[in-house]
Amino acid sequence: MSDSTESTDPNDTGGIDDAGGGPPRDPTLRRPDGGTTVLEDDRDAELDRGPFQRWVANSISHPERVYRAMFYVAAIFFLVTTLFPFYWLLMVALTPEGQLQDIVFTPNGFNPGAFVEVFEVIPFHVYMFNSFVIALASTVVVLVIASLAGYAFGRLEFPGRTPLMLLVLVISFFPPAAFFIPLNDLFNTSFVFLEPVTGDGTLYNTPFALVTPLSAIFMPLAIFILTTFYGQIPDGLEDAARVEGTTRLGALFRVIIPLSAPGVATAGVLTFIAVYNEFFFSFLMTDGQPENWAPILDGILAYQGQYEVLYNLMAAASILGVIPVAILVVIAQEKIVSGLTAGALKE
């Protein structure tokens, strides 16, 4: 028998929300002026919201769309800010001399011969070779010394390890210009034992005047990177190599360094790029002549004459100078990915 007090209205939900189990929905909406408005359904509430409120509500309901939009915005911003300078260099390089003032977003004319003319005006290939050799020599010196220091700081226990590591990092904070005066005085001092090598007994206008300070400047960063990677290698791998008769140096170069390939590649690429692009020491330690180991930036500035500046050749030389670094970065990225996915242990 049904209770006579029960409602027979089919539209009556008995005070229960349509979603089930919750409190009844308030069909009114309070207006900013203090009044209320009766809403027929949820669509009226959606229409009453402003554009910004609807966007916020939609973002909360679908956060994956917001993340995707943020990714695309950041990627487009990064690509535009990174690639636009290279695009502008290409436009300047392709524009004939004397028509550079009319460039907007396309070259005013078409002169691809500028990429050949850069080698005819000056021996630009010699400048590129000098930079490549100096950067490669500095990278080798940094990786060898930083590997030994990283092994000591990362895998050995000795008194004063932490203070020494902090001292290395503090040295890296000093500006390079602070070392120029004593180094310039040292490299311009004639030493008798250097006369058979350099002729005048000084290191000025030699690759040693560039490799020595640049290696010292970028050494602390490489030590810090390699210390972190070497410290993560399990001790069991090195112990197994030691049991087989390998010395500590043998274990370092045969076990630790191969397993730390991502860190070694990172330290090497950062050092090479920084030395390859360095200008301060190279400008002050050489006279700017290609036969005296002047680097690539001195070659680019050589297109500035007393009465004219060949901007199109400077732009073409800049693009040509970036190509070796771009190739190195692509190769290093592949090495890093392969090192991360190869795996250090075998079951």
Rosetta blueprint (number, residue, H / E / L):
1 M L
2 S L
3 D L
4 S L
5 T L
6 E L
7 S L
8 T L
9 D L
10 P L
11 N L
12 D L
13 T L
14 G L
15 G L
16 I L
17 D L
18 D L
19 A L
20 G L
21 G L
22 G L
23 P L
24 P L
25 R L
26 D L
27 P L
28 T E
29 L E
30 R E
31 R L
32 P L
33 D L
34 G L
35 G L
36 T E
37 T E
38 V E
39 L L
40 E L
41 D L
42 D H
43 R H
44 D H
45 A H
46 E H
47 L H
48 D H
49 R L
50 G L
51 P H
52 F H
53 Q H
54 R H
55 W H
56 V H
57 A H
58 N H
59 S H
60 I H
61 S H
62 H L
63 P H
64 E H
65 R H
66 V H
67 Y H
68 R H
69 A H
70 M H
71 F H
72 Y H
73 V H
74 A H
75 A H
76 I H
77 F H
78 F H
79 L H
80 V H
81 T H
82 T H
83 L H
84 F H
85 P H
86 F H
87 Y H
88 W H
89 L H
90 L H
91 M H
92 V H
93 A H
94 L H
95 T L
96 P L
97 E L
98 G L
99 Q L
100 L H
101 Q H
102 D H
103 I L
104 V L
105 F L
106 T L
107 P L
108 N L
109 G L
110 F L
111 N L
112 P L
113 G L
114 A H
115 F H
116 V H
117 E H
118 V H
119 F H
120 E H
121 V H
122 I L
123 P L
124 F H
125 H H
126 V H
127 Y H
128 M H
129 F H
130 N H
131 S H
132 F H
133 V H
134 I H
135 A H
136 L H
137 A H
138 S H
139 T H
140 V H
141 V H
142 V H
143 L H
144 V H
145 I H
146 A H
147 S H
148 L H
149 A H
150 G H
151 Y H
152 A H
153 F H
154 G H
155 R H
156 L L
157 E L
158 F L
159 P L
160 G L
161 R H
162 T H
163 P H
164 L H
165 M H
166 L H
167 L H
168 V H
169 L H
170 V H
171 I H
172 S H
173 F L
174 F L
175 P L
176 P H
177 A H
178 A H
179 F H
180 F H
181 I H
182 P H
183 L H
184 N H
185 D H
186 L H
187 F H
188 N L
189 T L
190 S L
191 F L
192 V H
193 F H
194 L H
195 E H
196 P H
197 V H
198 T H
199 G L
200 D L
201 G L
202 T L
203 L L
204 Y L
205 N L
206 T L
207 P L
208 F H
209 A H
210 L H
211 V H
212 T H
213 P H
214 L H
215 S H
216 A H
217 I H
218 F H
219 M H
220 P H
221 L H
222 A H
223 I H
224 F H
225 I H
226 L H
227 T H
228 T H
229 F H
230 Y H
231 G L
232 Q L
233 I L
234 P L
235 D H
236 G H
237 L H
238 E H
239 D H
240 A H
241 A H
242 R H
243 V H
244 E L
245 G L
246 T L
247 T L
248 R H
249 L H
250 G H
251 A H
252 L H
253 F H
254 R H
255 V H
256 I H
257 I H
258 P H
259 L H
260 S L
261 A H
262 P H
263 G H
264 V H
265 A H
266 T H
267 A H
268 G H
269 V H
270 L H
271 T H
272 F H
273 I H
274 A H
275 V H
276 Y H
277 N L
278 E L
279 F L
280 F H
281 F H
282 S H
283 F H
284 L H
285 M H
286 T L
287 D L
288 G L
289 Q L
290 P H
291 E H
292 N H
293 W L
294 A L
295 P L
296 I H
297 L H
298 D H
299 G H
300 I H
301 L H
302 A L
303 Y L
304 Q E
305 G L
306 Q L
307 Y L
308 E L
309 V E
310 L L
311 Y H
312 N H
313 L H
314 M H
315 A H
316 A H
317 A H
318 S H
319 I H
320 L H
321 G H
322 V H
323 I H
324 P H
325 V H
326 A H
327 I H
328 L H
329 V H
330 V H
331 I H
332 A H
333 Q H
334 E H
335 K H
336 I H
337 V H
338 S H
339 G H
340 L H
341 T H
342 A H
343 G L
344 A L
345 L L
346 K L
347 E L
